[in-house]
Amino acid sequence: MFCLNKRNIRVAISPTCNLNCVYCDHSKNRKPERPGAMEDFRHKSLAQGVISTDMLLKIIKVLYLAGFEGITLTGGEPFLNPEWDLIVNKAKEIGIPRVNLTTNGMLLNSYLKKKKHLPKGLTLLTISLDTTDPVRFKTITRGGDLTTVMKGLRAAKKDKPELRIKANKVLMKTDMRFLLDYIKFCEKSGVIDDINLLNLILKEPKDEKQKRFFEKEFISASEVVNFFSTHTKYNFAMDSKYEYQTKLSSGLRIIIKDTDLTMRASQCNKCPIYCQEGFYTVRVATDGTLTRCIDYKMELPFIDSLLELNQESLVSKVNKMVQVFQEVKLERTLKSFFDKYNIESR
Ligand SMILES: C[S@@+](CC[C@H](N)C(=O)[O-])C[C@H]1O[C@@H](n2cnc3c(N)ncnc32)[C@H](O)[C@@H]1O
């Protein structure tokens, strides 16, 4: 028996994105004809539309009452939902203490120019920032503009100086040589409070080329900690959220998320994708589908929130789902993922 110490909802509020990052999964292998972008784990095709903000807020309220304390709005690109700011404020009004928005930041500056202020309920802004080199930024995002993103971050910090801004960076071995420059850039920027170093999401390799890609690029959290101990004086400590953390003298916090320590169970061994959260995060898709994990093959039990709301049974379904969290037997599964696909992890 374990105690789930971090209950997060990850809500896709837009099924589409305005960028096309090289590592991003466009869900081609998932079953429905036209699924949403990356984190939109819909069970219905896009042609069947998205749920209304009203319905979404009802779902969020049920999850909050079931004990979820944090919400991340993601997508696709959340700024493509014209009501993203309303959702932020309403989630806070419902009582959720942590309200995070994960964005590529391309529309942040123009939003602030038009609306002047960020929504009051926002407690964390996560920006996807894989590189601080403008040319590489354009290449990785296939069209993104670093200057526009940084302008947006400066405007956000000016509007709400107390708002934490976290930069998400996907770790790749060949990119490690730029990591210390990346950290320096973030320190100097004056707008970034945290850097979140993320493991590359692994997928069942389709061919030798993909297998070699993971062998070449995947780098584990402990290797990254070793890298820092060789090249810097940073001291990383592990916290209760299963992350390595350190705070530099400038105040910048660096987090290394260890995917091998996030909650996983035997069912994760059957999954063809090694995601970042395991069981940590309940997902709400833009059609109202509620899943305990990314359920890449769409084989696990899921909740059709709209149906359950109409039948007034969503509360009991969500409570049953939470019960599963308390009963699951935890396993570390990264090694078995590598073994299964014969991937050399070093
Ligand atoms: C899918 S994006 C969606 C939200 C928004 N469009 C954005 O770019 O931030 C959310 C996060 O997923 C991360 N991500 C996407 N593909 C990944 C992969 N293959 N491995 C690790 N992280 C990934 C990105 O770094 C990003 O911070």
The ligand as an SDF file (V2000), in Angstrom:
LIG
                    3D

 27 29  0  0  0  0  0  0  0  0999 V2000
    3.1760   18.0620  -25.6740 C   0  0  0  0  0  0  0  0  0  0  0  0
    3.5360   19.6520  -25.0490 S   0  0  0  0  0  0  0  0  0  0  0  0
    1.9110   20.3590  -25.0810 C   0  0  0  0  0  0  0  0  0  0  0  0
    1.8060   21.7720  -24.5890 C   0  0  0  0  0  0  0  0  0  0  0  0
    2.3730   22.8760  -25.4480 C   0  0  0  0  0  0  0  0  0  0  0  0
    2.0000   22.8010  -26.8060 N   0  0  0  0  0  0  0  0  0  0  0  0
    3.8660   22.9860  -25.2870 C   0  0  0  0  0  0  0  0  0  0  0  0
    4.5830   22.9020  -26.2940 O   0  0  0  0  0  0  0  0  0  0  0  0
    4.3120   23.1700  -24.1750 O   0  0  0  0  0  0  0  0  0  0  0  0
    3.8300   19.3890  -23.3340 C   0  0  0  0  0  0  0  0  0  0  0  0
    5.2340   18.9840  -22.9610 C   0  0  0  0  0  0  0  0  0  0  0  0
    5.5170   17.6850  -23.4470 O   0  0  0  0  0  0  0  0  0  0  0  0
    6.9110   17.5690  -23.6610 C   0  0  0  0  0  0  0  0  0  0  0  0
    7.1850   16.5280  -24.6590 N   0  0  0  0  0  0  0  0  0  0  0  0
    6.6420   16.4110  -25.8700 C   0  0  0  0  0  0  0  0  0  0  0  0
    7.1690   15.3410  -26.5350 N   0  0  0  0  0  0  0  0  0  0  0  0
    8.0790   14.7680  -25.7140 C   0  0  0  0  0  0  0  0  0  0  0  0
    8.9570   13.6400  -25.8180 C   0  0  0  0  0  0  0  0  0  0  0  0
    9.0120   12.8880  -26.9220 N   0  0  0  0  0  0  0  0  0  0  0  0
    9.7470   13.3530  -24.7760 N   0  0  0  0  0  0  0  0  0  0  0  0
    9.6940   14.1160  -23.6650 C   0  0  0  0  0  0  0  0  0  0  0  0
    8.8820   15.1810  -23.4960 N   0  0  0  0  0  0  0  0  0  0  0  0
    8.0860   15.5210  -24.5080 C   0  0  0  0  0  0  0  0  0  0  0  0
    7.3040   18.9360  -24.1710 C   0  0  0  0  0  0  0  0  0  0  0  0
    8.6090   19.2520  -23.8050 O   0  0  0  0  0  0  0  0  0  0  0  0
    6.3140   19.8730  -23.5110 C   0  0  0  0  0  0  0  0  0  0  0  0
    6.9190   20.5970  -22.4700 O   0  0  0  0  0  0  0  0  0  0  0  0
  1  2  1  0
  2  3  1  0
  2 10  1  0
  3  4  1  0
  4  5  1  0
  5  6  1  0
  5  7  1  0
  7  8  2  0
  7  9  1  0
 10 11  1  0
 11 12  1  0
 11 26  1  0
 12 13  1  0
 13 14  1  0
 13 24  1  0
 14 15  1  0
 14 23  1  0
 15 16  2  0
 16 17  1  0
 17 18  1  0
 17 23  2  0
 18 19  1  0
 18 20  2  0
 20 21  1  0
 21 22  2  0
 22 23  1  0
 24 25  1  0
 24 26  1  0
 26 27  1  0
M  CHG  2   2   1   9  -1
M  END
$$$$
